[in-house]
Amino acid sequence: MTQLETPVAFLVFNRTETTRRVFRAIADARPNIYFWWRMIGDRRT
């Protein structure tokens, strides 16, 4: 499988099952640059 040349940024917030599915798809694409950011906190703040 070839490696994805486009950098990927993945922002995660409160959607556990969606996060799993998207992460698997990103891993399958094998991007050469990958940024992962997990947002922590309450939306009300």
PyMOL Python script that loads the backbone (N, CA, C, O; Angstrom):
from pymol import cmd

cmd.read_pdbstr("""\
ATOM      1  N   MET A   1       0.842  -1.187   0.000  1.00  0.00           N
ATOM      2  CA  MET A   1       0.000   0.000   0.000  1.00  0.00           C
ATOM      3  C   MET A   1       0.881   1.242   0.000  1.00  0.00           C
ATOM      4  O   MET A   1       1.905   1.269   0.682  1.00  0.00           O
ATOM      5  N   THR A   2       0.506   2.252  -0.741  1.00  0.00           N
ATOM      6  CA  THR A   2       1.281   3.482  -0.814  1.00  0.00           C
ATOM      7  C   THR A   2       0.950   4.398   0.355  1.00  0.00           C
ATOM      8  O   THR A   2      -0.116   4.310   0.963  1.00  0.00           O
ATOM      9  N   GLN A   3       1.889   5.269   0.644  1.00  0.00           N
ATOM     10  CA  GLN A   3       1.732   6.205   1.747  1.00  0.00           C
ATOM     11  C   GLN A   3       1.110   7.506   1.254  1.00  0.00           C
ATOM     12  O   GLN A   3       1.448   7.990   0.174  1.00  0.00           O
ATOM     13  N   LEU A   4       0.206   8.066   2.042  1.00  0.00           N
ATOM     14  CA  LEU A   4      -0.451   9.332   1.721  1.00  0.00           C
ATOM     15  C   LEU A   4       0.548  10.476   1.858  1.00  0.00           C
ATOM     16  O   LEU A   4       1.223  10.584   2.882  1.00  0.00           O
ATOM     17  N   GLU A   5       0.651  11.323   0.848  1.00  0.00           N
ATOM     18  CA  GLU A   5       1.593  12.439   0.856  1.00  0.00           C
ATOM     19  C   GLU A   5       1.031  13.696   1.522  1.00  0.00           C
ATOM     20  O   GLU A   5       1.798  14.585   1.892  1.00  0.00           O
ATOM     21  N   THR A   6      -0.270  13.787   1.678  1.00  0.00           N
ATOM     22  CA  THR A   6      -0.910  14.960   2.256  1.00  0.00           C
ATOM     23  C   THR A   6      -0.883  14.883   3.782  1.00  0.00           C
ATOM     24  O   THR A   6      -1.268  13.856   4.340  1.00  0.00           O
ATOM     25  N   PRO A   7      -0.436  15.943   4.479  1.00  0.00           N
ATOM     26  CA  PRO A   7      -0.483  15.945   5.942  1.00  0.00           C
ATOM     27  C   PRO A   7      -1.931  15.856   6.439  1.00  0.00           C
ATOM     28  O   PRO A   7      -2.853  16.366   5.802  1.00  0.00           O
ATOM     29  N   VAL A   8      -2.108  15.206   7.573  1.00  0.00           N
ATOM     30  CA  VAL A   8      -3.450  15.016   8.143  1.00  0.00           C
ATOM     31  C   VAL A   8      -3.473  15.587   9.553  1.00  0.00           C
ATOM     32  O   VAL A   8      -2.581  15.308  10.355  1.00  0.00           O
ATOM     33  N   ALA A   9      -4.500  16.392   9.858  1.00  0.00           N
ATOM     34  CA  ALA A   9      -4.738  16.885  11.216  1.00  0.00           C
ATOM     35  C   ALA A   9      -6.043  16.271  11.700  1.00  0.00           C
ATOM     36  O   ALA A   9      -7.061  16.343  11.011  1.00  0.00           O
ATOM     37  N   PHE A  10      -6.016  15.675  12.868  1.00  0.00           N
ATOM     38  CA  PHE A  10      -7.183  14.980  13.418  1.00  0.00           C
ATOM     39  C   PHE A  10      -7.504  15.578  14.783  1.00  0.00           C
ATOM     40  O   PHE A  10      -6.730  15.430  15.729  1.00  0.00           O
ATOM     41  N   LEU A  11      -8.647  16.254  14.882  1.00  0.00           N
ATOM     42  CA  LEU A  11      -9.091  16.877  16.130  1.00  0.00           C
ATOM     43  C   LEU A  11     -10.188  16.013  16.736  1.00  0.00           C
ATOM     44  O   LEU A  11     -11.158  15.671  16.059  1.00  0.00           O
ATOM     45  N   VAL A  12     -10.038  15.662  17.998  1.00  0.00           N
ATOM     46  CA  VAL A  12     -10.939  14.712  18.646  1.00  0.00           C
ATOM     47  C   VAL A  12     -11.668  15.386  19.807  1.00  0.00           C
ATOM     48  O   VAL A  12     -11.053  16.074  20.622  1.00  0.00           O
ATOM     49  N   PHE A  13     -12.989  15.181  19.873  1.00  0.00           N
ATOM     50  CA  PHE A  13     -13.767  15.713  20.995  1.00  0.00           C
ATOM     51  C   PHE A  13     -15.064  14.938  21.179  1.00  0.00           C
ATOM     52  O   PHE A  13     -15.980  15.071  20.368  1.00  0.00           O
ATOM     53  N   ASN A  14     -15.155  14.140  22.222  1.00  0.00           N
ATOM     54  CA  ASN A  14     -16.396  13.512  22.707  1.00  0.00           C
ATOM     55  C   ASN A  14     -17.173  12.628  21.736  1.00  0.00           C
ATOM     56  O   ASN A  14     -18.387  12.514  21.900  1.00  0.00           O
ATOM     57  N   ARG A  15     -16.588  12.023  20.784  1.00  0.00           N
ATOM     58  CA  ARG A  15     -17.295  11.106  19.885  1.00  0.00           C
ATOM     59  C   ARG A  15     -16.465   9.833  19.772  1.00  0.00           C
ATOM     60  O   ARG A  15     -15.783   9.621  18.770  1.00  0.00           O
ATOM     61  N   THR A  16     -16.521   8.993  20.791  1.00  0.00           N
ATOM     62  CA  THR A  16     -15.638   7.841  20.898  1.00  0.00           C
ATOM     63  C   THR A  16     -15.728   6.909  19.696  1.00  0.00           C
ATOM     64  O   THR A  16     -14.699   6.573  19.109  1.00  0.00           O
ATOM     65  N   GLU A  17     -16.916   6.486  19.317  1.00  0.00           N
ATOM     66  CA  GLU A  17     -17.048   5.538  18.205  1.00  0.00           C
ATOM     67  C   GLU A  17     -16.649   6.172  16.873  1.00  0.00           C
ATOM     68  O   GLU A  17     -15.991   5.524  16.059  1.00  0.00           O
ATOM     69  N   THR A  18     -17.030   7.405  16.642  1.00  0.00           N
ATOM     70  CA  THR A  18     -16.631   8.098  15.418  1.00  0.00           C
ATOM     71  C   THR A  18     -15.117   8.246  15.374  1.00  0.00           C
ATOM     72  O   THR A  18     -14.507   8.069  14.319  1.00  0.00           O
ATOM     73  N   THR A  19     -14.510   8.568  16.502  1.00  0.00           N
ATOM     74  CA  THR A  19     -13.058   8.706  16.584  1.00  0.00           C
ATOM     75  C   THR A  19     -12.376   7.409  16.178  1.00  0.00           C
ATOM     76  O   THR A  19     -11.405   7.431  15.421  1.00  0.00           O
ATOM     77  N   ARG A  20     -12.869   6.287  16.668  1.00  0.00           N
ATOM     78  CA  ARG A  20     -12.284   4.985  16.311  1.00  0.00           C
ATOM     79  C   ARG A  20     -12.343   4.735  14.812  1.00  0.00           C
ATOM     80  O   ARG A  20     -11.351   4.329  14.205  1.00  0.00           O
ATOM     81  N   ARG A  21     -13.506   4.976  14.216  1.00  0.00           N
ATOM     82  CA  ARG A  21     -13.673   4.715  12.779  1.00  0.00           C
ATOM     83  C   ARG A  21     -12.760   5.613  11.946  1.00  0.00           C
ATOM     84  O   ARG A  21     -12.108   5.152  11.009  1.00  0.00           O
ATOM     85  N   VAL A  22     -12.721   6.890  12.293  1.00  0.00           N
ATOM     86  CA  VAL A  22     -11.896   7.835  11.524  1.00  0.00           C
ATOM     87  C   VAL A  22     -10.416   7.526  11.715  1.00  0.00           C
ATOM     88  O   VAL A  22      -9.648   7.577  10.754  1.00  0.00           O
ATOM     89  N   PHE A  23     -10.007   7.208  12.938  1.00  0.00           N
ATOM     90  CA  PHE A  23      -8.605   6.881  13.192  1.00  0.00           C
ATOM     91  C   PHE A  23      -8.160   5.669  12.379  1.00  0.00           C
ATOM     92  O   PHE A  23      -7.055   5.652  11.837  1.00  0.00           O
ATOM     93  N   ARG A  24      -9.016   4.661  12.296  1.00  0.00           N
ATOM     94  CA  ARG A  24      -8.685   3.474  11.490  1.00  0.00           C
ATOM     95  C   ARG A  24      -8.514   3.837  10.018  1.00  0.00           C
ATOM     96  O   ARG A  24      -7.601   3.339   9.358  1.00  0.00           O
ATOM     97  N   ALA A  25      -9.380   4.694   9.506  1.00  0.00           N
ATOM     98  CA  ALA A  25      -9.277   5.119   8.107  1.00  0.00           C
ATOM     99  C   ALA A  25      -7.984   5.908   7.872  1.00  0.00           C
ATOM    100  O   ALA A  25      -7.330   5.738   6.843  1.00  0.00           O
ATOM    101  N   ILE A  26      -7.622   6.761   8.818  1.00  0.00           N
ATOM    102  CA  ILE A  26      -6.377   7.520   8.697  1.00  0.00           C
ATOM    103  C   ILE A  26      -5.179   6.570   8.751  1.00  0.00           C
ATOM    104  O   ILE A  26      -4.239   6.711   7.968  1.00  0.00           O
ATOM    105  N   ALA A  27      -5.209   5.620   9.658  1.00  0.00           N
ATOM    106  CA  ALA A  27      -4.110   4.657   9.768  1.00  0.00           C
ATOM    107  C   ALA A  27      -3.963   3.850   8.482  1.00  0.00           C
ATOM    108  O   ALA A  27      -2.843   3.570   8.056  1.00  0.00           O
ATOM    109  N   ASP A  28      -5.051   3.481   7.873  1.00  0.00           N
ATOM    110  CA  ASP A  28      -5.007   2.737   6.603  1.00  0.00           C
ATOM    111  C   ASP A  28      -4.387   3.567   5.479  1.00  0.00           C
ATOM    112  O   ASP A  28      -3.735   3.021   4.589  1.00  0.00           O
ATOM    113  N   ALA A  29      -4.591   4.885   5.521  1.00  0.00           N
ATOM    114  CA  ALA A  29      -4.044   5.777   4.500  1.00  0.00           C
ATOM    115  C   ALA A  29      -2.544   6.019   4.692  1.00  0.00           C
ATOM    116  O   ALA A  29      -1.860   6.427   3.754  1.00  0.00           O
ATOM    117  N   ARG A  30      -2.036   5.773   5.885  1.00  0.00           N
ATOM    118  CA  ARG A  30      -0.615   5.919   6.209  1.00  0.00           C
ATOM    119  C   ARG A  30      -0.047   7.284   5.823  1.00  0.00           C
ATOM    120  O   ARG A  30       0.871   7.352   5.006  1.00  0.00           O
ATOM    121  N   PRO A  31      -0.576   8.380   6.394  1.00  0.00           N
ATOM    122  CA  PRO A  31      -0.037   9.708   6.058  1.00  0.00           C
ATOM    123  C   PRO A  31       1.405   9.849   6.549  1.00  0.00           C
ATOM    124  O   PRO A  31       1.773   9.284   7.579  1.00  0.00           O
ATOM    125  N   ASN A  32       2.216  10.604   5.809  1.00  0.00           N
ATOM    126  CA  ASN A  32       3.606  10.785   6.233  1.00  0.00           C
ATOM    127  C   ASN A  32       3.738  11.842   7.332  1.00  0.00           C
ATOM    128  O   ASN A  32       4.714  11.830   8.082  1.00  0.00           O
ATOM    129  N   ILE A  33       2.771  12.753   7.434  1.00  0.00           N
ATOM    130  CA  ILE A  33       2.738  13.734   8.520  1.00  0.00           C
ATOM    131  C   ILE A  33       1.342  13.670   9.149  1.00  0.00           C
ATOM    132  O   ILE A  33       0.327  13.756   8.458  1.00  0.00           O
ATOM    133  N   TYR A  34       1.322  13.516  10.469  1.00  0.00           N
ATOM    134  CA  TYR A  34       0.059  13.300  11.159  1.00  0.00           C
ATOM    135  C   TYR A  34       0.039  14.106  12.453  1.00  0.00           C
ATOM    136  O   TYR A  34       0.922  13.953  13.297  1.00  0.00           O
ATOM    137  N   PHE A  35      -0.964  14.960  12.608  1.00  0.00           N
ATOM    138  CA  PHE A  35      -1.148  15.740  13.837  1.00  0.00           C
ATOM    139  C   PHE A  35      -2.421  15.262  14.509  1.00  0.00           C
ATOM    140  O   PHE A  35      -3.469  15.165  13.870  1.00  0.00           O
ATOM    141  N   TRP A  36      -2.335  14.965  15.780  1.00  0.00           N
ATOM    142  CA  TRP A  36      -3.480  14.480  16.541  1.00  0.00           C
ATOM    143  C   TRP A  36      -3.679  15.414  17.728  1.00  0.00           C
ATOM    144  O   TRP A  36      -2.739  15.672  18.479  1.00  0.00           O
ATOM    145  N   TRP A  37      -4.889  15.919  17.900  1.00  0.00           N
ATOM    146  CA  TRP A  37      -5.169  16.849  18.985  1.00  0.00           C
ATOM    147  C   TRP A  37      -6.437  16.424  19.693  1.00  0.00           C
ATOM    148  O   TRP A  37      -7.496  16.321  19.074  1.00  0.00           O
ATOM    149  N   ARG A  38      -6.336  16.181  20.966  1.00  0.00           N
ATOM    150  CA  ARG A  38      -7.481  15.797  21.767  1.00  0.00           C
ATOM    151  C   ARG A  38      -7.908  16.991  22.601  1.00  0.00           C
ATOM    152  O   ARG A  38      -7.133  17.509  23.405  1.00  0.00           O
ATOM    153  N   MET A  39      -9.140  17.422  22.406  1.00  0.00           N
ATOM    154  CA  MET A  39      -9.660  18.557  23.156  1.00  0.00           C
ATOM    155  C   MET A  39     -10.300  18.044  24.446  1.00  0.00           C
ATOM    156  O   MET A  39     -11.137  17.141  24.427  1.00  0.00           O
ATOM    157  N   ILE A  40      -9.896  18.630  25.545  1.00  0.00           N
ATOM    158  CA  ILE A  40     -10.408  18.221  26.846  1.00  0.00           C
ATOM    159  C   ILE A  40     -11.149  19.404  27.463  1.00  0.00           C
ATOM    160  O   ILE A  40     -10.662  20.534  27.440  1.00  0.00           O
ATOM    161  N   GLY A  41     -12.312  19.135  28.005  1.00  0.00           N
ATOM    162  CA  GLY A  41     -13.022  20.205  28.673  1.00  0.00           C
ATOM    163  C   GLY A  41     -14.514  20.165  28.399  1.00  0.00           C
ATOM    164  O   GLY A  41     -15.009  19.322  27.651  1.00  0.00           O
ATOM    165  N   ASP A  42     -15.195  21.074  29.007  1.00  0.00           N
ATOM    166  CA  ASP A  42     -16.633  21.179  28.911  1.00  0.00           C
ATOM    167  C   ASP A  42     -16.984  22.243  27.883  1.00  0.00           C
ATOM    168  O   ASP A  42     -16.372  23.311  27.868  1.00  0.00           O
ATOM    169  N   ARG A  43     -17.938  21.974  27.040  1.00  0.00           N
ATOM    170  CA  ARG A  43     -18.348  22.952  26.013  1.00  0.00           C
ATOM    171  C   ARG A  43     -18.944  24.220  26.624  1.00  0.00           C
ATOM    172  O   ARG A  43     -18.948  25.272  25.984  1.00  0.00           O
ATOM    173  N   ARG A  44     -19.442  24.130  27.841  1.00  0.00           N
ATOM    174  CA  ARG A  44     -20.103  25.278  28.457  1.00  0.00           C
ATOM    175  C   ARG A  44     -19.129  26.348  28.931  1.00  0.00           C
ATOM    176  O   ARG A  44     -19.560  27.437  29.308  1.00  0.00           O
ATOM    177  N   THR A  45     -17.833  26.069  28.922  1.00  0.00           N
ATOM    178  CA  THR A  45     -16.864  27.061  29.403  1.00  0.00           C
ATOM    179  C   THR A  45     -16.368  27.940  28.299  1.00  0.00           C
ATOM    180  O   THR A  45     -15.547  28.826  28.536  1.00  0.00           O
TER     181      THR A  45
END
""", "prot")
cmd.dss("prot")
cmd.show_as("cartoon", "prot")
cmd.util.cbc("prot")
cmd.orient("prot")
